[in-house]
Amino acid sequence: MSSLTIEQRRSIDLAKEELVGAAEKLLQDARVSPSKDFGHSQLRNLVAVASETESPAVVLNFIRYQMGKDGRGENWSKAVENQRMGDRFIDALNKDEGVVGQALKGISGLEGKSVQLARMELIRYFLGFATRYMKYLELQRVR
C-alpha cells in the first residue's frame, strides 16, 4: 500500500484538533518570546524542509542541525525547564507518546509505506499550526 485511503485521510483530518492544541502548548511551555533569533521564519524553514520530503528522519535531522548551529543557545537549543526547543519538537514529532505518534495510533489499516506517509502528513500539519501560532505570538509581542 503506497497511498492513504479516504478513511485514513479522514482520521488525519480529525487529528488536527489535537495537533493545533499540542503545537500551541509546545510554544507556550517553551515560553517562546519571538525574536530575531527564533520566530516565524525559523518555523517556516522547518515547514519548507517538511514539505520537500516524505521522510520524517529528514525533518528530525534538520532540527538537530539547527540545534547544533545554535552555539549561543538562543533559538533551537534554548532550554526552558531543562528541555531545549528542538528536543520539544523532536519529542512531539518522533516519540510514540508524542502528539504525532498518538495521532498515528488513531489511524486504522496503516502498514508499510502508508505509516510513513501518514506520519509526514501529521508532521506537516503540526508544524504548520506551530508556525501560525508563532505569527500570533509575534503580534502579541508588538503590542
Secondary structure, DSSP 8 states (H G I E B T S, - for coil): --S--HHHHHHHHHHHHHHHHHHHHHHHHTT----SSSSHHHHHHHHHHHHT-S-HHHHHHHHHHHHHH-TTSSSTT-EETTEEHHHHHHHHHHSTTSHHHHHHHTSTT--THHHHHHHHHHHHHHHHHHHHHHHHHHHHHH-
